Amino acid sequence: MTHQIFQADTGLFYCPLPSAVHPDVAEITRRSIEWMTRIGLCADERRRRRLVATNSAEFFCRMAPEGAEDRVQIGADWCYWGFAFDDFWSDKSQEGARPGDFIPLVARMLRLIETLDARLCDGDPYLMALHDIALRFYQCATPAQHRRWIEAQRQWLFGVVQRSSFEARGRMPALDGYVTMRLHDCGAAPVTVMVEIANGDEVPDHEMESPVVRALTEVTWMLGAIDNERVSRAKEIHGEGQEHSFVDVLAHERGHTPEQALHDVVAMRDRMMCLFLRLREQAMHQASPALTRHITDLGHVIRGHIEWSLNTTRYSTVYGAGESPIGTVDLSSGWASAPADDRLEPPPIPSIAWWWDQLA
């Protein structure tokens, strides 16, 4: 099969945040690979190589660069598990599974992490891996952090159910509905909770649940969702990935070409980046040490995700039938020195307009 080079147009990334990575990333990576192999996440050697090549440990190590090594390890293992589970379900969906088939599995997964009862795994390697991760988090997290982690899993899985519903209907979603879905299904909620757990210090509820910090956290999630789509779009165009994206939704809603829609997406995203920077400065004024560290790491989540995305084979390699690579995506990109849109006012998206209401 001919190996092709696919061009990717991501636009430049405006992200005036520092780069960082955990100093033990190599050892954490080695242990994650050992763990996922031992626990049975890979059905065969080809899938194992594909999963190893995602460098998922680096993904989490860039987001919690100062976390306790043993806790960062659990977060890295969850990232490998999450990508393996996502790929497995995507393949299953392509074979004709209905969205309704996923709902009982989601219910079982949530009950598993709520009860930590291994009997719910029923021999499924993905559930056994999730049980292992959930038990390890339970043993090191505070009760409040563990509660947040379970709720974050619920948000993520509900988002996946929403996406399945959109795709089953076969209609392009409206922008506001798509934003609500992506806020959850991008998987960023579990990541930001795991970053807090990795750091050890519990952020007090009155700080974590304050409107400013909640808005700052959701902006982090949405920036990750948009940046992910910008990087992965070329791969999806060539047959591997999601049915809808921000570019598709905006092009349909505004009657724009894909090129114009990408410009719209970058501008919308940069406006959110400017909001993040302003809210971060605002939230830092009277933040406790635990919250200060957590907010700092929200910046690492945004920057680290971009850096990892532009270098992982998850988005630079297109696979064909039988898991065989058929092409490489050219993800060479750059950093913007200024935002494409720096207005500190909400875009016409009702479900997230309240973020801008938090500006002092």
N, C-alpha and C positions, 0 to 999 in steps of 0.2 A: 504494500500500500504506500502511495506517495505521501511523503511528509510535507505538509504545507506550512507556510508562515502567514499567520493572520495578523492584520494590523488592528490595533486598539486605539480608539480616540477617547481618552478619559477626561481631557481637560487638565489644567494645572491645579494642584492642590494648595489651597491657602490654609496653612496650619502653623502659625507662629508659636509652636510649643516645642519644648526640648525633647530630644531623643534619648532613650534609656533602655537598658536591658539588664535582667538579673545576672549577676556574675557567675552563677552556677548553671547557666542555661544548657551547657553541654552535658553535664551529669543528669540534670532533670530530663533532658531529651532521652538519654540512654535508658533511664529507669522507666520512662513512659512507654517506650517501645517494648521493653521487657514485659511490662505489665499488660499491655494490650495484646501481646502475643500469647502470654500465659493464660489470660482470662477468656480468650477465644473470640476477639472482635473481628478477626480476619478469616473469611471463609476459605481463602486459598492464598498462595504466595503472591499472585499478581495483585490481588486487592491489598495484601499486606504492604507491598512495595508502594502502592499508590497512596495508602494512608500514611506511611512513614514519610513519604516525600512532601506531605503537607506542612511539615515543620510546625505542628500545632503547639509543641512545647515553647517554641520561640514566640508564637502568638501570645501566649499568656505571660511569658517571662518579660515581654516588653510592656505589659500592662501593670505588673506588680514587681517592678525592678528592685524594691527593697523589702519584699515580703519574706517571711520565714520560709526557708527552703522546703521543709516538709509540707507546709501548707500550699506553697506554690506548686509543689508536685501534684497534689490532689487536683488543683485547678487545671494543670496541664493535662492530666489524665482525662478530666471531664471534656476538655477540648477535643482530644482524639476521639473520645466516645461520641461526642456530639456530631462531629463530621462523619464518623462511621455510620451512626444511626441515620443521619440525614441522607447520606448516599444510599443506604439500604432501602429506606422508605421511598426515595425518589425512583429507584430501580423497580421497586414493587409497584409503584403507581403507574409506571410505564407499561407494566404487564397487565394493567386493567383494574387494579384495586380501586374501589369507590371510596370517596371521602368518608362515608359512614363507617368503613372498616377501620379507620384510624381512631375513631372516637372511643371505642371500648379499650383500645390499647393505651390511649392517653389516660383514661380513668384508672387503668391498672397501674400505670407508671406513677401517677400521683399518689395512689393508695400505697404503693410500695415505699415511696420516700416519706410518706406520713407515718407509716407504721414500722418501717425498717424490717418487715417480716419477709425473710428470704423465701418462704413458701410461695409467695406471689410470683416469683421468677419462673417457676414451672419449667426449668431447664433452658430457658431462652438466654443465649449468651449476652444479648444487649441488656436485658433486664438484670442479669447477674452482675454485669459490669456497673450498671447504674446503682444497684444495691451496694456494691463494694464502695463506690464513691460516696454515696449518701451516708453510709455508716462511718466512714473516715471523717467526713465533714461534721457529723453529729458529735464525734468524739473530741473534736478540737474547737468547734465554734461555741459561742455563747448561746443561750436559749433564744435571745433576740435575733442573732445572726442566723441561726438555723431556721427560725420562722421566716426570715426574709428570703432565705435561699429557697425554701419550699414555695413561697408565693412567687418568686421569680421564675421557677420552673413552670408554675401554673400559667403565668403570663405568656411565657414563650410557647408552650404547647397549645394554648388557646389561639395564639397567633397563627400557628401552623394549621390548625383546624379552619381558621378564617380563610387562609390562602387556599386550602383545598376546596372550600365552598365557592370562592370566586372562580376558580379554574373549572369546577364542575358545571357552573352555570354557563360557561363559555362566553361571557360578556366582559367587556373592559370595565373595570371598576372606576367610579368617580375618584378624583384626587383625594378628597377628604377621607373617604372610606379606605382608600389604599394606604394613606398615611397612618391611620389608626391600626390597620393590620400590620404594617411594616414595623411600627413601634414595638410590637410584640414578637412577631415571628422572626425577627433578625437575630434573636438569641442574646442580645446585649444585656438584658436584665439579669440573667444568671451570672454573666461575666462580671458586672460591676459589684454584685453581692460577693462573689468569690474573691474579688480584689480586697474588699473590706476584711473578709475572713483571713486572707493571706497575711494581711498587715497585723492581725492579732487584736488591735485595739477596737473595741466596740464603739461605734458612733452613737451617742445617746439618741433615743427616739425623738425627743423634742427638736433635735437638730436635723436628723435624717428625714423626718416627716414635715419639716418646715416647707412652705410653698417655694421658697427660693431654691432650696437644695433639691426638692422634687423636680422642679423645672430644669435645673442644671443637669440632673441625672437623665431626664428624658431627652434633653437636647443631645447629650452624649450618645444615647442610643440611636437617635435619628441620624446624627452625623455618621455613625458607623454603618447604618443601613444604606444611606445614600452613597457613601464612599465604596461600600461593597459592590453595589450595583454598577458603579462607574468602572470598577476594575474588572468585574466578571461579565460585563455586557458582551464583549467580543466573543467570549467562549459560548455564551448563550445563543448569540446570533447563529453560530455554527452548529447548533443542534444539541447542546448539552446545558440544561439549566431551567430556569423558571419561565413560565409563560408570559408574565407581565413584569414591567419594570417602571421606574419613575419616568424614564424617557418615553416609553410606550403610552403610559397614562396621560402625560402632559401633551404629547403629540396628538392623541385622540381627542382630548378635552379642548385643546386650543386650536386644532386644525393646523398644527405646525409640522414641518419636516422633522425627521429624527435629529438632524444637525441643529435646528433651531431649538428643539426640545432639550437637547443636551445643554445648550447654552442656558436655557431656563433653569434646568436642574442645578447647574453649577452656581448660578446666581442665588437661587433659593438656599442652597447649601451654605454658601459663603455668608449669607445674611444670618443663618443659624450659628455659624462659627463666630461671628462678631457678637451675637447675643451671648454665646457661651463665655467669651472673654470678659464681657461686662458683668455677667452674673457671677462669674468666678471671683472677680475682684470684690464685688459686693458681699458675697458670702464669706470671704476670708476675713472681713473686718473684725468680727467677734467670734470666730470659729474656735472650738476647742482643739487641742493638739490632734485628737483622733480625726476630727472632721477636716482639719487642715491637710492632713496626710491623705485622706480619702479624696478630697477635691483635687489635690495635686495629681493623684493617680488617675482621676477621670481624664485629665489632660494626657496622661500616658496611654490611656485606652484609645483616645482619638489618634494620636500620633503613631503609636505602636501598631495599631491596626493597619494604617496606610502603608507603613514601611514593610510590614509582613506581607500584606496583600500584593504589593508590587514585586515581591521576590519568591512567592510560593508557587510550586507547580500546580496547586489547586486551581489557580486562575490562569496560569501560563501554558497549560497543556490541555489539548482537546482530545478526548478519548472517543473511540468508535465502538463497534460491537466487540464483545469479548474483552472489554477493558484495555484494548490496544490503543496506544497513542497514535493519532493521525495528523497532528499538527501542533505548532507552537504559536502562542499569542505574543506579539511584541508589546510588552507592557512598559516600555521606556517612557517615562513621564518626568515631570519636574514640579518644582514648588513655586507657587505664585507669591510675589512680594507684596501684593495688595489684593483685597477681596474684589470679586466681580460685582458685588453689591454689598454696601456697608450700611444700609438703612437700618435703623433700630426701630422698626415697626413691623408688625406681623404681616405675613403674606395672607391672601384670602383663603385660609384653611381653618375653619372654625375649631376643629378638635385640638389644635395646638396654639391657638391665639393667646391662651392664658399665660403662656411662657413670658411673653413680652409685658404682661400686666405686672410681673414681679420686679421690673426695673424700678429702682428708687429714683 
